[in-house]
Amino acid sequence: MTHDLITIGKILKARGIHGELKVLPLTDSPERFKELKDIILTSPDGNDVEYKVNSVRYHKGCVLLRFEGCSTIDEAKRLINWSVKIPKELVRELPSNQYYWSDLIGMTVYSDAGFLIGEIIDVFSTGSNDVFAIKGRKKELLIPATLEVVKDVDVKNKRMTIHIIKGLIGDDEM
């Protein structure tokens, strides 16, 4: 695919015998799946395949999708662990101080004192707040995505500034 893609879900498993897929939504707006006519699936090894969406249902916090060309359980099983993506131009604008995880991954993180901390390699939700997994110089660091810690996010320049509170990271990482 030639355009920038944003991940909005992950295929967890096949459901039923007619090619339906159970998808974990990775968006705060799972209802957005109902609006999509086409979707791009990315295999674990990075290959993109475009599919037409036939149906969308919701069940217990997940999205149940059916695609044109995926009508059997065997075809559906082949897509387990694939990512569900959309072109970046279809992404909704977020309110101030909210960011898409895909914009944060790869960002360079500095302390507010100017020290290089590392690079964001993953973002995950804990329920109370998101957490950034940062590849530091010596180890992976887990930094809470809270207003107390995150002081500046510059998406354009892929740079984040954080305030180091006591016990957040060791002295050997600064």
VEXDREN-2710 file (C-alpha; in Angstrom, 1 decimal):
% VEXDREN-2710
k/r/px/py/pz
1/MET/0.0/0.0/0.0
2/THR/1.2/3.5/-0.7
3/HIS/-0.5/5.5/2.0
4/ASP/0.2/5.8/5.7
5/LEU/-1.9/3.4/7.6
6/ILE/-3.2/3.5/11.2
7/THR/-3.9/0.4/13.2
8/ILE/-7.4/0.3/14.6
9/GLY/-7.7/-3.3/15.6
10/LYS/-6.1/-6.8/15.9
11/ILE/-7.7/-10.0/14.8
12/LEU/-8.0/-12.4/17.7
13/LYS/-9.7/-15.4/16.3
14/ALA/-12.1/-16.9/13.8
15/ARG/-15.7/-17.1/15.0
16/GLY/-18.2/-19.5/13.5
17/ILE/-18.0/-21.4/10.3
18/HIS/-18.7/-18.6/7.8
19/GLY/-15.5/-16.6/8.0
20/GLU/-16.4/-14.1/10.8
21/LEU/-13.5/-12.6/12.7
22/LYS/-13.3/-11.4/16.3
23/VAL/-11.3/-8.2/16.4
24/LEU/-9.9/-6.4/19.4
25/PRO/-10.6/-2.7/18.7
26/LEU/-7.5/-0.4/19.3
27/THR/-9.5/2.8/19.1
28/ASP/-11.6/4.7/21.6
29/SER/-14.4/4.8/19.0
30/PRO/-15.2/1.1/18.0
31/GLU/-18.4/2.4/16.3
32/ARG/-16.1/3.7/13.6
33/PHE/-15.9/0.1/12.2
34/LYS/-19.6/0.5/11.0
35/GLU/-18.5/3.5/8.8
36/LEU/-15.9/1.5/6.9
37/LYS/-16.5/0.0/3.5
38/ASP/-12.9/-1.1/2.9
39/ILE/-10.3/-2.1/5.3
40/ILE/-6.6/-3.0/5.1
41/LEU/-5.3/-6.1/6.9
42/THR/-1.6/-6.3/7.6
43/SER/0.0/-9.7/8.2
44/PRO/2.5/-10.3/11.0
45/ASP/5.3/-10.2/8.4
46/GLY/4.1/-6.8/7.0
47/ASN/2.1/-7.7/3.9
48/ASP/-1.0/-5.5/3.3
49/VAL/-4.2/-6.8/1.8
50/GLU/-7.3/-4.7/1.1
51/TYR/-10.7/-6.2/1.9
52/LYS/-14.3/-5.0/1.4
53/VAL/-16.3/-5.1/4.6
54/ASN/-19.5/-7.2/4.4
55/SER/-20.7/-6.9/8.0
56/VAL/-19.9/-5.4/11.3
57/ARG/-21.3/-6.5/14.7
58/TYR/-20.3/-5.9/18.3
59/HIS/-20.0/-8.5/21.0
60/LYS/-18.5/-8.2/24.5
61/GLY/-16.1/-5.4/23.8
62/CYS/-15.0/-6.8/20.5
63/VAL/-15.9/-6.2/16.9
64/LEU/-17.1/-9.0/14.7
65/LEU/-16.2/-8.5/11.0
66/ARG/-16.9/-10.3/7.8
67/PHE/-15.1/-9.6/4.6
68/GLU/-15.7/-10.3/1.0
69/GLY/-13.5/-13.2/0.0
70/CYS/-13.4/-14.6/3.5
71/SER/-16.4/-17.0/3.9
72/THR/-15.0/-20.1/5.6
73/ILE/-13.5/-20.8/8.9
74/ASP/-10.2/-21.9/7.2
75/GLU/-10.0/-18.5/5.4
76/ALA/-10.7/-16.7/8.6
77/LYS/-8.1/-18.7/10.7
78/ARG/-5.4/-17.6/8.2
79/LEU/-6.0/-14.0/9.3
80/ILE/-5.5/-14.5/13.0
81/ASN/-3.0/-12.0/14.5
82/TRP/-3.3/-9.7/11.5
83/SER/-3.7/-6.0/12.2
84/VAL/-6.8/-4.1/11.0
85/LYS/-5.8/-0.7/9.5
86/ILE/-7.2/2.3/7.7
87/PRO/-5.6/5.1/5.7
88/LYS/-4.4/7.9/7.8
89/GLU/-6.6/10.4/6.0
90/LEU/-9.7/8.6/7.4
91/VAL/-8.5/9.1/11.0
92/ARG/-10.6/11.4/13.1
93/GLU/-9.0/14.5/14.7
94/LEU/-8.4/14.1/18.4
95/PRO/-9.0/16.7/21.2
96/SER/-6.0/18.5/22.6
97/ASN/-3.5/16.4/24.6
98/GLN/-4.8/13.2/23.0
99/TYR/-2.6/11.2/20.5
100/TYR/-2.9/8.2/18.4
101/TRP/-0.5/5.5/19.6
102/SER/0.9/5.1/16.1
103/ASP/2.0/8.8/16.3
104/LEU/3.8/8.1/19.6
105/ILE/5.7/4.9/18.7
106/GLY/9.2/5.8/17.4
107/MET/9.2/9.1/19.3
108/THR/12.4/10.1/21.0
109/VAL/11.9/10.9/24.7
110/TYR/13.9/13.5/26.7
111/SER/13.8/14.6/30.3
112/ASP/12.8/18.2/31.0
113/ALA/16.5/18.6/32.0
114/GLY/17.5/17.7/28.5
115/PHE/18.8/14.1/29.0
116/LEU/18.0/11.5/26.3
117/ILE/15.8/8.8/27.8
118/GLY/15.2/6.6/24.8
119/GLU/12.6/5.8/22.1
120/ILE/8.9/4.8/22.6
121/ILE/8.6/1.2/21.3
122/ASP/5.1/0.4/22.5
123/VAL/2.0/1.9/24.2
124/PHE/-0.5/0.0/26.2
125/SER/-3.5/0.7/28.4
126/THR/-3.6/-0.2/32.1
127/GLY/-7.1/1.0/32.7
128/SER/-6.3/4.0/34.8
129/ASN/-3.8/5.5/32.2
130/ASP/-1.7/4.5/29.2
131/VAL/1.9/3.5/29.7
132/PHE/4.8/4.1/27.3
133/ALA/7.4/1.3/26.9
134/ILE/10.7/3.1/26.2
135/LYS/13.8/1.5/25.0
136/GLY/16.4/3.1/27.2
137/ARG/20.2/2.8/27.0
138/LYS/20.4/-0.2/29.3
139/LYS/16.8/-1.6/29.6
140/GLU/13.2/-1.1/28.8
141/LEU/11.5/1.6/30.8
142/LEU/7.7/1.9/31.6
143/ILE/6.6/5.5/31.9
144/PRO/3.0/6.5/32.8
145/ALA/1.2/8.7/30.3
146/THR/0.0/11.2/32.9
147/LEU/0.0/15.0/32.9
148/GLU/2.4/14.9/35.9
149/VAL/5.0/13.1/33.8
150/VAL/4.4/14.0/30.2
151/LYS/5.3/17.7/29.7
152/ASP/5.4/18.1/25.9
153/VAL/4.5/16.0/22.9
154/ASP/5.7/17.2/19.5
155/VAL/4.2/14.8/16.9
156/LYS/5.7/16.6/13.9
157/ASN/9.3/16.3/15.2
158/LYS/8.7/12.9/16.9
159/ARG/9.8/14.2/20.3
160/MET/8.4/13.9/23.8
161/THR/9.6/15.7/27.0
162/ILE/8.9/14.0/30.4
163/HIS/9.4/15.1/34.0
164/ILE/11.3/12.5/35.9
165/ILE/9.6/11.9/39.3
166/LYS/11.5/10.1/42.0
167/GLY/11.8/6.4/41.4
168/LEU/10.5/6.6/37.8
169/ILE/13.9/5.5/36.3
170/GLY/17.3/4.7/37.7
171/ASP/20.3/7.0/37.7
172/ASP/22.0/4.6/35.3
173/GLU/19.5/5.5/32.5
174/MET/20.3/9.3/32.6
END
